[in-house]
């Protein structure tokens, strides 16, 4: 089954982020006035043009794909859902040729996970391991692949380990300290930081995020996983519900030039109590994997889904709770992706 999926809660979500338009205009002015830092942009291997489809999202669903514990996906289902997601997004007939549309064999690749909610709701190893296997099958040497997380406890939450990744694949725990680049002031914030070494040494990133509520910016998905998960001073960017800081961080060449593929572990949705596992009653099965090259479009849809469940459960929207994820619209204003729901297409494939 294939269909386009647009929620009827569009009006409520857009109302929640409308204020970001003014903020985005002011930020563009500030960016124009700031002296540009030395470029740390990554360049794809010679002759390679990575696949890019702004505003396009593929959603793969499979009923009963969760294990009996309702926490983790079944390994065979997670593998099939991931492979189908990149095939549908790229239009290629098999997962290896699909991966080659996003990643070249000469790339140095980081796979960024999210394990802050520990083993109850983190990026699942059942999804991550097929990503690593497909990268290797596509010609990327294992020693050129790094799985990265912020803290060791977060990595444990994903259940990815040195014991279960393919031989040669590296695991990086940066502890907000492992950085070699000069401090960089992030425009529009007045705050400086460094991006960690595994990122600055890479040429490509696969961002594997979740669909979650967050107590500070309202929503945590693609943008936040990169903006806060791979730099040394994440806590310094929390003011004003982390808006516009998250957008300004993601807009840095260090990030935006490297992220090639965004995979959403959508086996569950957390619509309140995030980012940690504090309110299990606000977590529901979703049994989906999403693939896109557009982090803004994915976060726009993800935040909309969180609002939908919040309203259905009587919690009110994120905006009504005082934490509309305004940074998503700012990211769209900065040209990082498509934030206009009328221009986002979600193509759903049931397997």
HELIX and SHEET records of a PDB file:
HELIX    1   1 UNK A   10  UNK A   17  1                                   8    
HELIX    2   2 UNK A   20  UNK A   33  1                                  14    
HELIX    3   3 UNK A   75  UNK A   90  1                                  16    
HELIX    4   4 UNK A   95  UNK A  102  1                                   8    
HELIX    5   5 UNK A  118  UNK A  120  5                                   3    
HELIX    6   6 UNK A  125  UNK A  137  1                                  13    
HELIX    7   7 UNK A  142  UNK A  144  5                                   3    
HELIX    8   8 UNK A  152  UNK A  158  1                                   7    
HELIX    9   9 UNK A  197  UNK A  200  1                                   4    
HELIX   10  10 UNK A  222  UNK A  227  1                                   6    
HELIX   11  11 UNK A  234  UNK A  237  5                                   4    
HELIX   12  12 UNK A  239  UNK A  242  5                                   4    
HELIX   13  13 UNK A  245  UNK A  250  1                                   6    
HELIX   14  14 UNK A  253  UNK A  256  1                                   4    
HELIX   15  15 UNK A  280  UNK A  282  5                                   3    
HELIX   16  16 UNK A  295  UNK A  312  1                                  18    
HELIX   17  17 UNK A  326  UNK A  333  1                                   8    
HELIX   18  18 UNK A  341  UNK A  343  5                                   3    
SHEET    1   A 9 UNK A   2  UNK A   4  0                                        
SHEET    2   A 9 UNK A 345  UNK A 350 -1                                        
SHEET    3   A 9 UNK A  56  UNK A  61  1                                        
SHEET    4   A 9 UNK A 283  UNK A 292 -1                                        
SHEET    5   A 9 UNK A 259  UNK A 270 -1                                        
SHEET    6   A 9 UNK A 204  UNK A 209  1                                        
SHEET    7   A 9 UNK A 109  UNK A 112  1                                        
SHEET    8   A 9 UNK A 145  UNK A 149  1                                        
SHEET    9   A 9 UNK A 170  UNK A 173  1                                        
SHEET    1   B 2 UNK A 184  UNK A 186  0                                        
SHEET    2   B 2 UNK A 191  UNK A 193 -1                                        
SHEET    1   C 2 UNK A 212  UNK A 214  0                                        
SHEET    2   C 2 UNK A 218  UNK A 220 -1                                        
END                                                                             
